[in-house]
Amino acid sequence: SDLDDYRFFFYFFVSAQNDDILDIRLNNHTTGCMFAECRGKASYNSQNEIEICLSLNNITDRKQADQAIAELNEKLAEKVLQQTSDLSESNLNLQKKIAELNDFKHQLLEREAKLNSIFNASIEGIITIDMSGIIVSVNTAVETIFGYSEEELIGHSISKLIWRSKER
């Protein structure tokens, strides 16, 4: 308790004769609790009597500020802990999404490889064009049928392969 700390403080002064500092709490029935810093020095005078010099400083504002800082630090630590937890959960969710996307990508590449093998294995000529009539892709049979390589056709108009009669 504070009273025990206060007694120990004086006992230490008398026995050790050193400078010391003690923070004490003082209760007042009208103003409430007040904190004081008690500094003291004990020494013997010329008649071999003990002399104690004490000074009291009001440190209530400092104690209240320290307490407010400690409470704010605790709230900040809780907030950081919560945000860390939220970020960890979000990170796990993102890692799951990445794994799913990688699986979908792998499935898509497999499907594309299958479709390309079917596309190129066909004995029928297959030509893919865009909305403007530009050739986007051709299979290997087109080269045999028309005599143009894939590089000569892609990016050109489909009209390159369509024979038009001169009569209209």
C-alpha positions, 0 to 999 in steps of 0.5 A, spaced: 500 500 500 502 507 499 502 507 507 507 502 507 511 505 501 511 511 505 514 508 511 519 504 507 521 511 504 523 514 511 526 508 513 531 508 507 532 515 508 534 514 516 538 508 515 542 509 508 542 517 508 541 517 501 537 521 496 531 518 494 524 519 490 517 516 492 511 517 488 505 517 493 498 518 492 494 523 497 487 522 498 483 529 499 475 528 501 474 535 497 478 534 491 479 527 490 486 523 489 492 527 488 499 524 486 505 527 489 513 526 488 516 526 494 524 527 494 528 527 500 534 527 504 536 524 511 543 527 514 545 528 521 547 534 524 552 537 528 549 534 535 548 527 531 540 528 530 537 526 524 535 531 519 530 530 514 529 535 508 523 533 504 520 536 498 513 535 495 511 536 487 504 535 484 505 530 479 497 529 478 497 531 471 503 527 469 500 521 472 493 522 468 497 523 462 501 517 463 495 513 464 491 516 458 497 514 454 497 507 457 490 506 455 491 509 448 497 504 447 493 499 449 487 501 444 492 502 439 495 495 440 488 492 440 486 495 433 493 493 430 492 486 433 485 486 429 487 489 423 493 484 423 488 478 424 483 481 418 489 482 413 491 475 415 484 472 413 484 477 407 491 474 405 488 467 406 482 468 402 486 471 396 491 465 396 485 461 395 483 465 390 490 465 386 490 457 387 483 457 384 485 461 378 491 457 377 487 451 377 482 454 372 488 457 368 491 450 367 484 447 365 483 452 360 490 451 357 488 443 357 482 445 353 485 450 348 490 444 347 485 439 346 481 444 341 487 446 337 489 439 336 482 437 333 482 444 329 489 442 326 487 434 325 481 436 321 481 434 314 476 440 312 479 447 312 477 451 318 478 459 317 476 463 323 475 471 321 473 477 326 467 481 324 471 485 319 472 479 315 479 479 317 482 472 318 484 470 325 486 463 324 486 457 320 488 450 320 493 446 317 488 443 312 487 450 309 494 451 307 493 444 303 486 447 300 488 454 298 496 453 298 497 459 302 501 458 309 498 460 315 503 467 316 500 469 309 493 469 311 492 471 318 491 478 318 488 479 311 481 479 308 477 473 307 476 476 300 483 473 299 481 466 298 474 468 295 474 467 288 469 472 284 467 471 277 468 477 273 461 477 270 455 480 275 
